[in-house]
Amino acid sequence: MSDGTPAPVRPTLEEVARVAGVSRATVSRVINGSPRVSPDVLVVVEKAIAELNYVPNRAARSLAARATMSIALVVPENAHRFFGDPYFADVVQGISERLDDSDYVLNLQLTHPSSPSEKTRRYLLGGNVDGAIVVSHHSGDHFLASLGRSLPVVFGGRPLGQIANPGDYYIDVDNRLGARRGVEHLIARGRTRIATITGPADMPAAVDREMGWRDALAGAGLSDHRIAHGDFTEAGGIRAALVLVDEHPDLDAIFVASDLMASGVLLALEERGLRVPTDVAIVGFDNSPYATRGRIGLTTVAQPSLEMGVVMADTLLRLLAGEQVEHVTMMETSLVVRDSS
Amino acid sequence: MSDGTPAPVRPTLEEVARVAGVSRATVSRVINGSPRVSPDVLVVVEKAIAELNYVPNRAARSLAARATMSIALVVPENAHRFFGDPYFADVVQGISERLDDSDYVLNLQLTHPSSPSEKTRRYLLGGNVDGAIVVSHHSGDHFLASLGRSLPVVFGGRPLGQIANPGDYYIDVDNRLGARRGVEHLIARGRTRIATITGPADMPAAVDREMGWRDALAGAGLSDHRIAHGDFTEAGGIRAALVLVDEHPDLDAIFVASDLMASGVLLALEERGLRVPTDVAIVGFDNSPYATRGRIGLTTVAQPSLEMGVVMADTLLRLLAGEQVEHVTMMETSLVVRDSS
């Protein structure tokens, strides 16, 4: 090019948009690797990018947007709970898999349950992350619940009613319906004195599963007074099962709000000489590795934890790319029947 | 102070520099805990700071030094290995406990084994963290091995010889001596045909434990040809044990380089109808929850994983504060004898 024209100027994103005949946001989505770009649009935009020899300038991009290219996964649990519950392993795996196909790194932040520290708050709001995924939030986490006002945030699981914001984005399963189906399965097997062991009362998933248990019992005209409270740990499941069999020796089934707790319930019942399922049938929730680890395979309400992690990450990436995203994504549970019922 | 002088003005960094007779940049380095300040200069600057009662303004400090007040914990393992091995739970717990008493947040970065992605590299070197702790590094991790040249880094476990730098900081146990003591215990119990199941050959801890096994056998004039290679997973332990008993049906003991693998070994031996410890005695390594989870309590070489996490964090915090720190901190192993031997 020695025809006297000035040296070529780097093409801009706007020019790509004009040549492709699409919006600036669409070009941005293509560049950021969003999976929600239709194949047709992808072809057109990539053709325009090639034609103009457009190179996204990462540095400029970072400076303009103060992008850190990192996403926080905020887990308000201690290391013991975090490592002890296979749900988190699945969710982290799913989020990691989705982020592998993006330019973002995952920045995992463990914070204290119910009270994320001041330094975590300062860190998250201090421009150190571009967005956040919050899982396993308790109702006391007012800071985490309000995080979505300052930062693009996706919740893993619905925030509790009293602190939820209408604009929240979350991925969840219908815990109430899933639990109801699990308890209806016990009723179909002829059980009539069905107890439950709940999760922590400050967690929406636990509250919903308890309601599903009540729904099924009410639907069949059965009593819902056999209840013990657990904490989503194996030791908590053992403790709660011992309380239940002492207080309600007539029970013939227990719906347990997590497989990890159910794994403890199986140990406790064995210790008391109660046979599963002959004396007491058990249904858990999660379909985690704990459901198949013990001597007795656990019937359980399966939730697609890994896929939920993928969708959490995907939803946040789409928010960051400026896309319109559904506020609520509900995923399916299914009943997996094994020996315990 | 009602003597007519104006209200005291906060002393500035420039005044500290003037009083200390050093440059502004040097004062800034001291305040930000740079490890590259000479002890003499440190004394002079700290004296000036005390004299003027200078309080660094955190916001200003962050802007000046781009301090993120976050520390990366880099784990080059996939989510499955990370969640499946209790060693990581202990180390994360220990690091978290130490950081709770500091102004730093923990930023956990899972990266692919042996090849941290380009984006992780860019992130770690891009001013997004003030320092890093690297655990479970494999010998292929040249980037992680060289990270210490660009950032204050503490390794959990000694980097392998060929990629280690003389300036590396690391926390470790004497894996070789610990393994030797474990095998000597088997010899003291009268075992003479002692096999081993190793960890991955690209990990220093695995190599050292194998050498300790050889040391003990050589010391007693016993043969060291009964060996199978594992990968620090339970399934790998099962596979390796089956190979060993097929190839060396005369073996009377196995030193297994991790409890998680040993937990698989117990399952495999039971399947083959071999009694532990009557037919085959077992010694593991770690003293993790897996050592006491099964029907048979596992004799094991205990390492203080949680305390190692605390010391890793403490060492990095001291580096960040500009302190002189020992390059190598070795912690003690101890033998815990249970039913398997």
Interface residues (C-beta under 8 A of the other chain):
Chain A: T68 M69 S70 N78 A79 H80 F82 F83 G84 P86 F88 A89 V92 Q93 S96 D100 D103 Y104 V105 L106 N107 L108 Q109 L110 S117 K119 T120 R122 Y123 G126 N128
Chain B: S62 T68 M69 S70 N78 A79 H80 F82 F83 G84 P86 F88 A89 V92 Q93 S96 D100 D103 Y104 V105 L106 N107 L108 Q109 L110 S117 K119 T120 R122 Y123 N128
